[in-house]
Amino acid sequence: MADWGPVLVATVLFVLLCPGLLFQIPGKNKVVEFGNMQTSGASVLVHAIIYFGLITIFCLAIGVHIYASQ
């Protein structure tokens, strides 16, 4: 049996936390900008830290597991 929980969590978080897709912290003109589809080095770093924190919480602390059997 394969555990697809971490794969699913990582994929969903990666899509949702792409800088500029839903929001960007820090933005070009404001602290938080929504849906501007732009990015900067600082926002990539902030989103990477948020991504690491959330994936650690979901995969290690909560222990999300999704098993797929054939």
Secondary structure, 3 states (H helix, E strand, C coil): CEECHHHHHHHHHHHHCCCCCCEECCCCCCCCEECCCCCCHHHHHHHHHHHHHHHHHHHHHHCCCCEECC
